[in-house]
Amino acid sequence: MNNDVSVPLRTVADHPELHLEVVPETLRPGALDQPVRWAHVSELRDPAPYLLGDELLLTAGVNLPGSRAAVDEYVRGLAAAGITALGFGVTPPMHHELPVRLRHACARHQLPLLVVPTRTPFLAISRAVSVALAEASQREQRRVAEAREALTRAAAGGVREVVRGLARRLSGWVALVGRDDEPTAEDGAPRPLPAEVGGILARLRAGTGIRSATTELPGPTFVVAQPVYPQATAAHLLVVGRGERFGSTDRAIVAVGAALLGLAAHAGTDTARLGAATTALLTGSAQADALSALLPSAEYRVVAGVRRDGTGEEEPGYEWLHSLLRTPLVRVTGGRFTAIATAAPDPDTTAALAAQGWLVVTASPLPAGRLAEAESELRTLLERARALGRPVTAEPGQGLSSVVPPEAAARHARRLLAPLRERGDDVLVTTLRTWLACHGGWDRTAAALGVHRNSVRHRIGQAERALKLDLSDPDARMELWFALRWAET
């Protein structure tokens, strides 16, 4: 679950099945609207060092101090740790009612206090918070998806329509500024832009890569700014302001708007091609001609990632991926992500992905109009990465595959692999490819395929006899490896 997702305290306090009692004198103005990110049980005398903030902390008062001063110290520490509220469970015979000293301490420090009746177990509160957070996360995901679709449709009308749509989605004002920091398109933005905005724009222009900056103006007005994509240059900057702070979902919508504005600015007034290309990027469909026309003339790398365990039960968030891979051109679907980047991920990036259970491969460089060709290479690279248990990056311009004409390579692959194809036995082909990727390791191949090592030996023997090759010969294995790769492409 996204740790940035929260629910207001009133969602828990007003839950009809929990029967919680709010102690009114402990509530400061707006307390019930404060965020709850998790519910946690602790009976420590000083739990503050183990808290992250925004918790609903639950206690049965097992170690509640007896003196008023000690209780005051306890509550002051919880308030300083940033918890949202304290839930006290009435647990006879330990506590037949809410201790008066705790009530007074929470009132003095304005720490919201909830009384949990005997009939409500702490587990029920934790479960209710978990369910509410999951529902909130789904709502936020839907909000981003709906914004992405709406802004993509708006992109068909050009830059101004994207700016107008972004302002509506974020309930604020939006400005797209050029090199002179003057708006080239805006919706509701103050004229001139506040002087403080000029400061964050200067910081953005001095940086590199995908970045953003924020500031708070009198009023208050919260402002976030970032370069437009896909190049993340300082030529155009997107500035958004409103009276509420920007959450992670808002920032994800800003990132979508920046991506579309970057494409729109590059595409000029050719709205038909812009609509086709942005729709292709957001749906994953192939529109090579439009994409080639809109992206700058350069070579790109297609990066793909799958779960190491192959389950694909969890998917990385779009915002996290586009920040980590430094590209907004990311698609997440079906337990896999695919991204279009200007360079292969560096070791720190692949390590960060690996730490979250993702195995990453990077295809050879291709111009924008030929990016669809990377899919077949990605399949081969993913098989090799799974077999090796580590990230794999295709190295361009090296080896036999870079100098043999594709047509000749395909003919050679068909001829060499014909005995296996004629048998119609894809199991042998898959086993052979995995075995070669594992450098002939029986145990590693068996583990990668989920079979016994004796089954691997039997299949490799069958393939060797069918192909009439001596697979102990490194030259034969090398030729066969290239044939299998060429057959994929």
N, C-alpha and C positions, 0 to 999 in steps of 0.2 A: 504494500500500500504506500502511496505517496505520503511522506512524512510532513509535507506542507499543507495537507488537507486538515481542516479542523471543523468542529461544529460549535455553535454558541452554547454557553453554559445552560441557557434556558431549555435547550433541547433535552438535556438530561434532567434538569430540575422539574420540568413539566411532564416528564414521561409518565403516562397514566398507570403503568404496571409496576413502577418502582416505589411509589408512595413516599417520595422524599419530602421533607419539610425544610423550607428555606428560613433561616433565622434572619428576619428583616433588618435588624439593626447592624448586621455585618455587611450589608450591601452598600457599596458606593454607587454613584450614578453610572449607569451603563454596565454594571457588573455582570448582569445576566447575558450580555452580548459578547462577553470576553471569550476567546477561543479555548476549546478543549481538544487537545490532540491525542490524548490517551488517558486511561484510568489506571491507577497504580496503587497497590496495597503495600503499606509499610508500617511496622510497629517499632521502628528504630527511634531512639531518643532524639537523634539528629539525622534525619534522612536527607537534609539539604545537599550534601556532597554527591548524592546519587541521583539527583533530579535534573531533568533537562529543561524544565519550564513548560507552562501551559498544561500541567497535569491536573486532573481531578484526583487528589490524594485521599485514599481511604484508610481509616484506622479505627480499631475497636478500643483504643486507649489502653492497650496492654501495659505500655511503659509510660503512660501519661504522668508527668511529675505531680507531686502533691501540693507544692507551694504555688502561690499566685505568681511570684517572680519567675519561677522556673517555667511555668506554662507560658508566661508572656515571652520569655526567651525562645521557647519552642515555636510559638506562632510567628514571632518576628523573623526567625530563620526561614520558615516556610515562605513567608511573604517575600523575603529577599531572594529566595531561590526562584521566584517567578511562577509558583503554582497558581492555577486559576481559582481553585476552591478546595476546601477541606470537607470531606464527608466523614461524619462521626457515626459509627455504628453502635446503637444501644444494645448491649450484650449482657443481660443478667447472667449470673449474679455479680459480674465485674462492675457493670455500670447499669443501673436501672433507669437512668435518665441522663440527659446531656449535662455534663459538669458545668456549674455556673462559672467557674474560673476560666474554662475554655470559651464559653460564650462571650464573656467580657473581654478576653484577650483578642478574639477575632473581631469584635466590635471596635476595639481601640486601634487595631492595625488595618481595619477595613478589608479583612480577608473573608470572602464569602464562605459561610458555614452551612452545610446541609446535614440534617439529622436523618440517619438511615434507620428505619424501624427494624425491630427484631425479625419480622417476617420477610425482609428483603435481604438475601445473601449478597455479599460483595461481588460474587461471580455474575449475578444478574446485572449489576451495574456495569461491570467490565464488558459483558456481552452486549449490552444496550449501546454502550459507547462505540464498540467495535462495529456493530451493525450500522450505526448512524454515520460513522466515518466512511465505511464502505459505500453507503448510499451517496454520501457527499462526493466521494471520489468519482463515482460513476456519473454524477451530475456534472462535475467539472470536465470530465472527459467528453461528455456529450456537448458541453458548451464549446469546447475547443473545436470539436468536429463540425458543429453547426456553423461556427464562425469561419472555419476554413472553407466550407462549402459556399457560404454567403459571399465571402470576400473573393473567392474564385469566380463566382458569377459576376460580381461587381467589376472584376478585372477586365471583362469584355468591354466595359465602357471607358477604360483608360485609368490614368493615375488619379484623377479627381474623384472618380467613383470609388476607388479603393480607399482613399483618404476619408471620404464621406461615410462609407460603410464601417471603417475602423472606428471612427468617432462614435457612431451609434452603438457598436458592439461594446465599447469600453465606457460609454456614458461620460465622455470627456471631450476635450478639444485635441485636434491633431494638426501638425504642420510638417510638411516635407520641405527641408531647407537645402539650399545649394551651397556652393563654396563661399559665398559672401554672407552666409547665415541668414539670408532673406528667404522667406517662404516662396516656393515655386507652386505649391498647392497647399490649401489649408481648409479646415472646417472648424469655425468657432474659436480659432486661436487668437490670443491678444495681439494687438498691433501697437507698438512694436513688441517683439518677444521680450520678456523680462530680462534684465541684465544678468541675473543669476544663471539663466539658461545659456547665455553666451559662454560662461565659464565651463559648463560641462561639455558644450560642443567643442571647445578648444581641447579639452582632455581627450575627447574621442578622436579628434583629428590627429592628435599626437601619437595615438596607439596604433596597433596592427591587429589583424585577425578579427574574429567575432567578439564583440565587446558591447557593454552598455554602461550607462551612468545614470544616477538618480540624484535628485535634490528636492528639498522641501521649501516652498515659497510661503510668504505670509498669506494668511487667509483661513486655513492653510490650503495650499495647492501642491499636490505631489506630481513630480515630473519625472518621466523616464525617457531616455534618448538612446538611440543606437544607429549604426550605419545600415543602409539598405544592402540587400544581397543581389546577386550571388557572390560578388567579388569582395564585399565588406570593405570597400574603399571609403575614403573620406569625401568623395564627391557629393553625395547626398546623405543627409541624416534625417532620421524619423524622430519627431518629438511628440510626446503625448502627455497631456496634463489633465488632472481632475482633482476633485475634493477628497477622494478616498485613496488609501494606500493601494499599491499594485501587488496582488498576490501572484503565486506561481502560474495560475491559469491565465490571469491577465497578461503576464509576460509572454506566455506561450502564444497568445493571440497577437501581441505586438510583434513577435518573431515571424508569425505567418504573414502579417501585413508588410513587414520589412522585406520578406522574400518576394512577395508579389509586386511591391513597389520597385524593387530592383529589376525584376524582369520587365515591368511595364516601362521603366525609364529606358532600358536598353532597347525595347521593342519599338519605341516611338509611338506613332499613331496607328501601327498595324494591329488593330485590336483583334482581328480574326485569328492571326497567328498567335497572339498573346493568349487568347482564350483557349486555343487548342493546346498550347504548350503547358500552361499552368494546370489545365485539367489533366493532361498526361502526367505531370509531376505528382499531382495529388491523388490520382487513381492508379498510377503504376502502369497505365496502358502505353503502348508504343506509338509515339508521334515523333519519329526521328527527324523528319523534315522541319517541323516547327521548332523542336528543341534545338536543332543545329542552328537555325536562324536566330534564335534568341540568346543562346549562350555565347560568350566570347570565343573567338577562334583560339582553341587550346586543346590539349589532351587532358582527359579526366580519368580518375580511377574509380571503379565501382567496388564498394566495400560491402561485404555481407557478414552477418553474424548469426549463429545458431546457439541454442543452449548446449552446454557440454554433455548433459545427461540425455539430450534428445527429446525431453518431454515437451518443451515449449510452453509450459504452464504459465510462465510469467513473461511479460514483455517489457522492454525498457521504455521509459517515457520519451516522447518526441523532444521535449525541451532539453533533457539531459543529453540525448544523443547529438542533437545539432550543436550543442555547446562543446561536447567532448570531441566530436569529429570535425568541428569547425565548418559545417555546411548546413544550410537549411533544407537541402534536397535529400530528405530522409523519409523512408516509408517503413512503417512497422506493421506487420501483419502475420498472423498464423505462426507465432513463435519464432519469427525471423525478422531481422531488419536489413534493409538495403539502402545504401547511401551513395550519392555521387559527390566525390571530393576532388580537389585539385591535386592532392598528393596522398600517398599511402600513410596510414596512421603511424605515428612514431611509437617506439617501445613503451613509453609511459602511457599512451592512450590504450594500446592493446593490453597492457597490464591492468589498467583500470577496468576495462571490459571483462578481462579474465577474472578479476576479483569478484565480479558480480555474476560469474558463471557463464560468460559468453565466449565462444570460440570464433575468431575473426579471420577472414580471408580477404585478400585484395587482388583484383584482376589486373591484367596488363593495361597500360595506358591506351585510351581510344579517343578519337575526336567525338564531339557531341552527337553527330549524326549516326555514329556506329555503336552507341552504348548498348543497344539491345543485343549485340553480339557477345557481350561479356557473360551472359547467363550460362552458356554452356561451359565456359571456362570456370565459372564460379562453382558449378556442380562438381567438376573434377577437383578443384582446390579444396572444397569442403570435405570430400571423401579423404583426401590426403591429410587434411588437418585433423579429422576425427581419428584417423589411423595413427598419426604422430602425437596427438594430444597437445598440439600447440598451434599458434597462428601461422598462416602460410601466406606469403606475398609473392605474386608472379613477378619475376625479374625480367623487364623488357630488354630486347636486343641481345639476349644471350642464348646459346645453345642451338641445336639443330632446328628446332621448331621456328626460329626466327628467320631462317634463310631458305627453307624449303617452300616452294609455292604451294598455297593451300590446295589447289586442285590435284597436284601431284601427290601431296601428303594424303589426301582423302583416298585416292586410288590405291596407294600403297597400303593404307590401313585396311581397306575393304578386302584386298587380296590376302593380306597376312592373316586377318581374323576370320576369313570365310569359313574355315572348318568349324569354328565355334558357332558362328551365326547359322550355319546350315543345320546344326544340331538343335537350334532354337533354345539353347540353354543359357539364359541370362545369368544363372547362378554361377556358372563357371567364369563368365566374363567379370562379374562383380568380385568374385573371390580372387581372380588373377590380378585385377587392378589393386585391390586392397593389399594383397601379398607383396606386390611390387612396391607399393607405397610404404610398406613396413620393412622394406629392404630384406625381404625373404624371412622375416621373423615369424615362426609358427605360432608362438604364444600371443604375440601382439595382434596378429591377423585374426586368430580365434577370438580374442577379446573384442576386437573391433566388429566382428561379424556376429558375435554372440553364439558361436558354435564350439564344438570340441576341436582340439588341435589335430586329432586324427582325421576329422572330417576335412580340415584344410589340406592335410597331406594327400588325402584321397582325391580331392578335387583338383589340386595342382598336378597330380600324376595324370589324371584324365586329360587336363588341358595340354600337358606336355606331349602326350601320345597323339592327341588330335592335331596339334600344330606341327608335330614332327620337329620339335626344337629341344635342344638341351638347355634347360633352364638353370643349370649350374654354370653356364657360360655367361659371363657378365655382358658380352656383346649382344647375345640373344635377348637377355633381359632388357638391355637398353633399347634395342630396336622394338621390342614388344611394348615397352612403356610409351614410346613415342606414338606407336600405332594406336594404342588405346586412347591417348590424348587426342590424336587427330580424328579418331572415329567420333569422339564426343563433339568436336567442333565442325 
